[in-house]
Amino acid sequence: MRRVVWSRPGAALTRAALGLLAATTVAGAPAPAASAEDGEAQNILKAMSDYVGRQENLSLKYDADVEVVTPAVEKIQFSASGDVTLSRPNKFRVSRTGGYADVELISDGSNVTVFDRGGNRFAQVTGSPSFDEAVDRLRNEASLELPGADLLLSKPYEELMAGVLEAKHIGRGVVEGVECEHLAFRNLDTDWQIWVEVGERPLPRKYVITSKAVGAAPQYTLRLRDWKTGVSPASDAFAFKPPEGSTGVAITLLKDIDEIPAGVVPGGAK
C-alpha cells in the first residue's frame, strides 16, 4: 500500500478553522470589484459578530469539507458533519462525525471531556471560566479545535480581523435558500470568505478559508444551518456519563481523532 504524506495548511489557517484544510481556478477571471463604500465589509462582519457574541444560548448544525494536497498535487476532499450547542459562559457540546472519526467535546463548566465515540475512550481536563478560554486551552494544550470556534466567541470580530490586509463586500449570494451578504478578506497566508444572513439575524451561513501558503491552495469550507438562538438547552445537555466499557485516558493519547486518515490512501498502489 502506498503511503501518502498530506500537505497541510499553515498556522494562520489552523487557528481559524480546525487546523484542517474545492478550489476552482478560472484562468484569467477578473477579481470581484469591492463595494464602493469603504468599511462596508467590516460593518457587516461586526454586526454578525455582535449578534452571535450576545447570544447566551445557541445551537446549530454544520457540514465541513476539508481539502488536502498530495505530493503529486492531487486534491483530496474529506467531509464531516456535526452539532454545536453552546450556553455561555462555559458550557458546550460539540460533535463531529466523519469517515475516520466520531468525536464529542463536552464542557459542563467544571470539566471538559473529549469523547472518542469510535474508540469508546475519553479524556478529561479542568474546565475554563469562559468558552473563549476553553477554546484557547484546547488549541494550545491539546491541539484540538472546535468547528467554527472563531465565529462563536464572545467577541468574534477581533479574532476574525486579526491580520486582515484587505476586506471587500462582494455582494449578495444564497446559501441553502437563505439570502446572504458575501464578504471576502485577505490575510498574508490565507484568503477567507464569509456569507452572513440578511435581515434581523445576521448569522454566519458559510465560511471558506483558502491557504495561499500551500501549493494548489487547499480550502476549508464550513456550512452552518438550523440555527436556534434564545432557547435554553435541556438540563442534561452538557452532562457526560462514561458509556459502559469506555476507558479514560490522558488527553495526549487522543492523537487519531482527526477527520483525515493518518497518511494512508486505502487501495493505493503498492
Secondary structure, 3 states (H helix, E strand, C coil): CCECCCECCCHHHHHHCCCCCCCCCCCCCCCCCCCCCCCHHHHHHHHHHHHHHCCCEEEEEEEEEEEEECCCCCEEEEEEEEEEEEECCCEEEEEEEECCCEEEEEEECCEEEEEECCCCEEEEEECCCCHHHHHHHHHHHHCCCCCCHHHHCCCHHHHHHCCCCEEEEEEEEEECCEEEEEEEEECCCEEEEEEEECCCCCCEEEEEEEECCCCCCCEEEEEEEEEEECCCCCCCCCCCCCCCCCEECCHHHCCCCCCCCCCECCCCCC
